[in-house]
Amino acid sequence: MFKYRKRVFAATAAVALAAGLAACGGSSSDGGGGGNSPTSDAKGGDLLYYLYTPIEHLDPQRVYVGRDITNLSRTVYRTLVSFPISDDPDVANTPVPDLATDTGTSSEGGKVWSFTVKDGVKWEDGQPVTCEDFKYGASRAFATDVITGGPNYILSYLDIPTGKDGLPEYKGPYTGEGQDLYDKAVTCDGNTITYNFNKPWPDFPLAIAGLHMMDPYRQDKDQGDKSNYQIFSNGPYKLDGTWNKNKGGTLVRNDNYDASTDDPELRKALPDSIEFQIGLTPENQYDRLIADTDANAVTGTSVPPAYYSQIEGAVADRSVLVDSPYVYYLVPNFRSEEMKNPAVRQALAVSTNSDAYNVALGGDKAGSPAESIVSPAVVGYKENPAFAGSNSGDPEKALQMLKDAGVKTPVPLKFTYPTSETADKWAAALKETWDKAGFDVTLDGLGDTYYTVIQKPDKDSDVMWGGWGADWPSAITVTPPLFDSRPNLTAASDGQDYGAYDSDAFNKLVDEAQNASDLDAQTAALQQGDLQLGEDVAYIPLSITKFYMLYGSDVTNYTTTPSSNGYPDLGAIGVSS
């Protein structure tokens, strides 16, 4: 019987800035997580969800931002197994059946997994969800030139031969190339789907509960890249009309959803509608939330530091502070002529003032300095000696390093980051120290589709900001998906390897970790891999985050759970009428 590793981390939080973080994890909140929100299982009312930046992907195989993973899984997309709504970590971090009849059966040492799809589950047009829908959905991730930006674990795990480029010889459903190979790796026998892997994947149920990469997809509804902002639901809600990426959209009840096929501990589906309102700045959001202008509102954005003093009395009763294993970090672009020089990357790291970054981020309500890209709350954490010591930056030392290496100063540096009022402050704080260290920094704040831009191979950034949390409770879901070049770097996209880091030495350690016979051996290989990343300055850690939020006075059951990634859990939340 498969035994799930308990998620030992406290919380996976939302972005405290303008953009959502990639990846997902678990959460709990200081003081109970829901403040003084009243409890009620009454259905009805309209919930308003404030967002600042657009949702970049609604396609299940492409979505890879914690906020959006949560929103979609509780509302429109069901999968084989899911994480329940619970404040008890032992309960909340153990997958339960969703579209499958149980949590799966493994064989051959975890290299083969089988699930039986429930009868009676329907798409929003009334047609049944089938095994073939699951098979087709997973196949889309292999079309790396079309379905870009999503998790790519299955590219390295499914038992499909790889070509000279290190990528699977199956190229997805649109070309038909290698289809016979995929058909051997993923099979349907009636309602039973079986996945054949090339290596053990003992925590596969955790992976599919935490991500949408294995979600079903109807082939006749697939329009490739044009499907990015389309929703075809098998959950309790469906999209009313169309989605506007700059304004949002509204979810309404799905008439073909049968609650008897679902678990109320996964989806209570309390509001009659959920409106996602995109575009309000964090400041505008909190002007409205503090005044309780929209008493039915929740937000995916942290309180701007300038508003901390206003969170008192009855307003504070509607606040929640969430601990987080998310780490904010910087990524040098290895395609940049300047960043190709290791001395330049090392000088950049030495001169990075993460203390100033965290002060500008919001102080102790926002985060604390990080010593690795792996959170201390995740299995496999170990302080990276490359980033140990002072967190205030040493521009004089960095400047001397550049001179000793014969680097002509000032070194031009374009820093790309997701802009907001708070982000502009910490970007300026980083620039101040970098400029003193011999860099000439240009700030490149992006207000729209941030991750789409930094995933492009032809970007002209020298350094970029990133945020990441474990997809499930292991460092194997942190450093490999971010820095393994083989599944990430394609002609169309850099995937999550935003800096185009490409190291045979690191990739070899990834292979060692993925083929390890036990967790201790896996952890040792991953820690060695992080040492390699530090030596190469493939990243520079900035902050371990917290998330500070408000909600409206008419909101009921306000909840953050391990499956909600520190964001409001739409599976539990309701609205008083």
N, C-alpha and C positions, 0 to 999 in steps of 0.2 A: 504494500500500500504506500502511495506517495506521501511523504511527510514534508510539509511546507516549513521552510525556514521562517521564523518569526521576523517581522520587520522591527528591527531594533531602533530605528530612528524615530524621532519625535514628530516631525512635521515636514511635509513638502509644501512649500509656500508658493504664493503667487509672486509675480513681479512687483517690486515696490516702485517701479518706474512706469513708463508708458507702454512697454511691450511685454508680451507674455513670455515666460520662460519655456524653453524646450524641455521635453521629457517630463516624467511624473514621479510620484512617490507617495509617502504617507504623511498624515498630519494629526496633530492634537493641538489644543489651544490652551495657553495659560489661563487658569481660572475657569476651565470647563468648556471653552470653545464657543458657546452660544450667548455669552453675556447674560442678560435677563430676558431674552426672547421668550414670549409665552409659548407653551406647547399646545398643539391642536392638530387633530387629524381631519379636520373639516376641509372638504373640497370646495373649490370655487375661488373667485377673485382673479386678478391679473397681476402677475409679478413683473417688475421692471428690473432689468439687469443693465447697469451702467458699464460701458467699456470705453476706453480712450482710443486705442489703436485698433485697426481692422483685424478681424479674424482672417488669417491668410489662407487657411485650408478648411473646407468642410468635407472633403473627400476622406472617407475613413482610412484609406491606405496612405494618405498624405499627412493627416493631422498629427502633429508632434509637439504641441504646446500644451503644458499641463492644464491650463485653464480650459482649453477647448476639448481636450480628451475627456475631462470630467463632464462638461456641459453636454457633450454629444452622447456619452455613454448612459447618462441618466434620462435622456429625453427621446432621442431618435434612433440610436444605434444600440442594439443588443448583440452580445457575442456569446461564445460557448460557455464561459464561466466569468463571473464578475466578483468584485469585492463588495460586501454588504455594508449597510449603514449601521455603524456601531461606534460607541466611545471606548469599548473594550478592545485593546490592541490585538488580543488573541483571536477575537471574533472578526474584527475589521480587516485583518491582514490574511485571512484564510479564504481563498476563493470558494464560491458556492455555485451550483449549477445555474445557468441562465438560459441559453438556447439549447444546451445539452441536458441530457437526462441525469448526468452525474459529472464529477470533476475529472473524468478521463481515466483510461487504463494504459499503463506503460508496460513495455516489454523490451527485451534485449538491452537491459541495463540503462533504460531511459532513452534509447535511440529510436524507439517506435512509440507513438501515442495515438490512441483511438478514442473517439467521442461519438455518441449517438445523438442525433439532432431530434428535438422534441417534435411531436405531431401537433398540429393545430395552430402554430405560429404563422402569422400572415404579414405580408408586405402591405403598405398602405393602400394598394389597389385590390387587395383581397386575395392575391395569389399566395400560395404557401412558400415559406422559406425552406429551401431544400439543401441537401448535402452538396449538390453541384454549385449552389450559390456560394457556399463556403470555399469550395475548391477554386472557383473563379476569382473570388475576392483576393485570396492569397496570391494568386498568379499575377495580379496587377503590379505588385511590388517589384517584380523582375523587369518590368518595362522602365528601366532607369532613365531613359530619355524622355519619358512621358509622365510617369507618376514620380515626381521628384520631391525631395524634402522630407519624406517620411522615414520611419524606422526601417532599418535594413537587416535586422538580425537574421531573417529567414534566408537571405541570400547566401550567408555563410553556413547556415545550419542544415537546410534541406539537402538531401542526398542527390545532388545534381552535379555532374562534372564541371570543372572550371576550365576556361580557355587560357591562352597565353597572357591575357590581360588580368588574370586573377578573378574575373567575374564569371558567374554561371553561364554555361552554354545555352541555357534557356533564356530567351530575351523577352518573355512576357506574352500576353495573348494577342497582341496586335499584329505581329509579324508571323507568328506560327513557328519561328525558328526554335528548335529544341523542344517542341511540344511533347514529343514522345518521352523525353527525359523527365519532364514535369509530371506527366501522367503516371510514371512509375513511382515518383516520390510522394505524390498525393493521390489517394484513391478513394472512391466512393463505392460502398456496397450497401445498397438501399439507403437507409438513413445514417449509416455509420461512415464517418470520415476518418482516414488514417494518414498520419504524417510520418514519413520515413526520414530520419536525420542521419548525417554522416558522422555524428559524434553524440555523446550523451547530452541530453537537455533535461535534467531532472526537475528543474523548476519551470518547465514550459507552461503549466497552468498559471503561474504567477505572471509570466510574460503576456499571455493573451488576456488576462484579467486587467492588466495595467495599460495595454495598448490596443489599438484598433487594427493592427496589421493583418490579423487573421479574420477580420469581420467578413460576413457574407456580402456579396454584391451581385445584383442581377445583371447578367450579361447584356440583356436587351436595353438596359438603362445606361450602359456605359458609353460615354462620349470622350473617353480619354482625358486630356488636359481640360477640355471644356466642362468636365464634370466637377471641377474644383469647387464651385459654389452651388452645386445642386445637392439636395437632400432627398433621398428616397427611404422612407422610414419603415422600420419594423418595431418601433417602440411606442410609448404612450402618446407621443406628440408627432406632428408633421409640420412642415413649413407651410405657412399661409402665404400663397403667392410666390414671390421670388425674393432672393437675398441680395441686398445692396451692400457691397463690401465696405462702403464708406458710411453707411447709415445703419446697417443691421437688418433685422427681420423679426418676424413674430412666429412663434410656435403655437399651434392650437391642437386640440385633442384629435387623435387619430381614431376614426370610427372603427377601423379594422383591428385595433389593438384589443387583445383578449387578456384581461388581467389574471384570469385563471391559469394562464401559461407562465405567469411571472411570479416573482417573490416580492411582497411588500417591503421586505428588508433591503431590496435593491432599488425599488422605485415606488414611492407612495403616490406620485403624480397628483399633487394636491391642487396647484393653480389651474384654472381653466385655460390660461394662456401665459406665455413667457415672452416678453418683448425685450430683445437685445438692442439697446440704444447706443450706437457707436458715435464717437466724435466729441463728447463732452470732455474737456480737459480735467485732469485730477482736481484742479482748483475749483472748477465749476461743479464737479460732482460733490465735493465736500461742502461747498456753499449750500447746496441743496440738501445734503444729508444732515448737516448740523442743524439747519433750519427745519428739517423734517418736511420739506416742501413736497417730496414724493414719499409718503409714508410706506409705500409698497415696494421700495427700491432696495436692491443690494448692489454691490460693486465688486469688480475684479481688480481694483486699484487701491494701493496703500494710501494712507493718510499722508499728504505732503507735510514735511516737517514744520513749515510755517503755521500749520493748523493745530499742532499738538496742544498748544495752550488753550484752545477752544474745546478740547475733549474733556469736559468735566461735568459733574453733577448728573442730571438725567441723560445728557448726551453720552457720557462715559458708560452709562448702563447699556448703551447700544453699541459698545465697542468690543473688539476682540483682538488680542495679540497672539500671533501664531509663531511658534518656533519652526525652524526650517532646516532641512539638509541641503537646500539649494546653495550652490556656490556661484558667485559672480566672478568672472575672470576676463583677462585680455588674451587675444590671440594674434601673434605676429603673422603676417602674410608671407609665407615662404616663396611666393612668386614675386614679391617686391624686391627690387634690386638692392635696396638698403637692408631689408630684413634677411636676405640671403647670407649676410655676414654675421657669423655667430657672435662676434665682439659687439656688434650693434644691438643684437637681441639681449645679450648679457647686460650691457649698459642700460638698456631700457628697463630691464627687471630691477637692477640695482637702484635706479632713480625713481621707481614707482612708489608713490606715497599712498599706501592703502589706508593709513590712518586718516588722512585728509579726505580720501574717497568716502570712508564710512561716516565721518562727521557731516559731509555734504549730503550723504544719503539719508541722514536722519538720526545719527547717533545710535544709542543702545536700543532704541525701538525699531531700528532698521537693520542692523547687522554688526558683525565684529570681524576683524581681519582673519583671513584664511591662510593656511600654510600648505595647502594642497588643493587640487581641483576636486578631490574626493572629500566629502563631508565627514567630520569626525563621528557622525551618527550612523555611518554606513559600514557594513562589514567589509574589511579590507583597507580601512583608513590607516595611514601612517604619515606623520609629518614628513614633507619632502625637504631634505636638507638644502636643496637649491634655493629655497625661499625662507629659510629659517633666519632668525635674527630680527633686526629692527624693521618695523613696518612703516617708518616715516620717510623712507627713501634717502639716498645719499648722492645728491647731484655732483658733488665734488669728486667723489670716487668714480662715478660713472663717466664724468668728463675725462678724467685721467685714463680710464680704461680705453676710451675712444682714441685719445692721443697716443697711448702706448701701442695700439693696434694700427696706427697710421691712418686712421679714418679722418677725412676732411670734415670739419664742423663749420657751420651747423648742419646736422643731418636732417633733410626734409622728412616730415612725418605727418601723414594724413591719418587722423584717428576718426573712425566711423563708429557711431553709437546711436541708440534709439532716443531721440530728443524728447525732452519734457522740461518743465521748469526746474525740477530737481536734478534731472540728468545733466542739464546744461551747467549746473553748479559743480557737480563732481567731475565733469569733463574739464572744466576750467581749473579745478584743483589739481588734477593730474597734469594738465598742460603746464601749470606754473613750475612744478618741479622738473618736468621733462625739459622745458626751455632752459632752465639753469644748468642742465646736464649736457648741453651741447646739441639739443634737438631744436628744430624749427617746426612747431606743431601747428597744423591746420585742423580745426575742429569741423567734422563732417556729420552734423546731426540729421538723422533721417526720421521723418514723421510718419512714414507709411511703408508698409511691406518690408520692414527691416530685414527679417531673416531671408526673404526672397532675394534681396540685393546681395547680402553677404555670402549667399550660397552660389552666386554666379562665378564661374572661373575667370571671367574677364574683369572683375572688380578692380578698381585702382586704389583700394585702401592699403595702407601699410600696417595698421593695427586695428583690431575690431574688438568690441565688447561682446561677451556671451554670458549666458546663464544656464545652468544645468543642474538637474537632480536625478537621482537613481531611478531608472524605470521599474526596477524591483530591488530588494535590499541586498545588493552586492555591487562591489566596485566593477564587476564585469559589465555592468550597464552604464558605466561612466567613461572610463578611458578608452576601451575598444570602440564604442560607437562614435566617439569624438575624434579619434586619431588613427584608427586603422584605415589606411588609404585605400585598400582594395575594394571594399564595398562602397566607399564614399566618393572617390574621385572618378568622375566620368566626364565625357565631353560636354554634357549638358549641365552638370551640377557638381559642386564640391560636397554635397550632402551636409552632414554635421561637422565635417573636417574643414571648417571655414577658412583656416589658414593654409590649406593644401599641404599639410605636413605629410611627408612620405618617408618612412624609415623602415628598412628591412629588419633592423635590430628590434625595433618595437613590435613590428608585425609578428616576428618569430616568438616573442614573449606572449603576444595575444594568442597565438596558436597553442602555445604551451598551457596557457590558462584554460582555454576552451576545451582542451583534451585532457585536463587533469582528472585524476581518478577520485579525488576528494577535495573538500573545501579548503583545507590547509594548503595543499599544493597549488590550488587555483589562486588563493590569496597571495602566496609567495611570488608567483609569476607576475601577478598584477602589480604588486608593490615594486618589483624589479622594473616593470614597465614604466611605472610612475617616475622612478629614478632616471630612466632614460629620457622621459619627457622633460624632466627638470634640467638634466644635463644639456639637452638641445634647446632649452627655453621654448618649448612648443606652446606653452601657455604661461601666464602670470596670474596667480590667484589674487583676488581682491577682497571678497567678503563672504561670510556665511550669513545668510539672510534671515530676517524676521518679516512678518507681514502684519500690519496694523490696519484694521478696517472698521467701518461703521455699517449699520443697516437701518432701515426705516422702522418706525414704531408699529406699523401694522404687519410687519413680517413675523411669522410664527415659525417655530422649530428651527431657528437659525443654527446651522450645523456645519462644522468642518470635520471631516473624517479622513482616515488614511487614503481612501479612494478619491477624495475631492481635492487633493493636492494643495490644501490650505485655502482654497477658494470656497465660496458658498456651495454647499452640496445640494444641487437641484433635485436630487432624489428624495430629500427630506423636507425642504423648505415649503412653507405655505404662506397664504395671505389671509388675514382676518377680514371679513366682509362687514 
